[in-house]
Amino acid sequence: MLRLVALLVTAGVACVAYGIAIERSWYRLRRYDLAILPPGGPQRLAVLHLSDLHFVRTDPKKARFLASLPPADVTV
């Protein structure tokens, strides 16, 4: 039982460390082409999906990333 608790605590600490050290500054722009638009409609539709933004003034790297994003037709 003690071994299981130690394993769970270790896994929890590893997840928190990953979130703080790596994922916190891991911004990315992904592009996908999906053949779902109706015929006669626009050729492309740009959708910007922002997730877990947690934006603060003291994060210039995130501000530069957001400013560098291309304009979108829809923002979610």
VENWO-V604373 format. One record per backbone hydrogen bond with DSSP energy under -1.0 kcal/mol. CO is the residue of the C=O (numbers start at 1). NH is the residue of the N-H. If there is no record, write none. Layout:
# VENWO-V604373
co:CO nh:NH
co:CO nh:NH
This chain:
# VENWO-V604373
co:1 nh:5
co:2 nh:6
co:3 nh:7
co:4 nh:8
co:5 nh:9
co:6 nh:10
co:7 nh:11
co:8 nh:12
co:9 nh:13
co:10 nh:14
co:11 nh:15
co:12 nh:16
co:13 nh:17
co:14 nh:18
co:15 nh:19
co:16 nh:20
co:17 nh:21
co:18 nh:22
co:18 nh:23
co:22 nh:25
co:23 nh:26
co:25 nh:27
co:34 nh:36
co:38 nh:41
co:46 nh:73
co:46 nh:74
co:48 nh:76
co:56 nh:59
co:59 nh:63
co:60 nh:64
co:61 nh:65
co:62 nh:66
co:63 nh:67
co:64 nh:68
co:74 nh:48
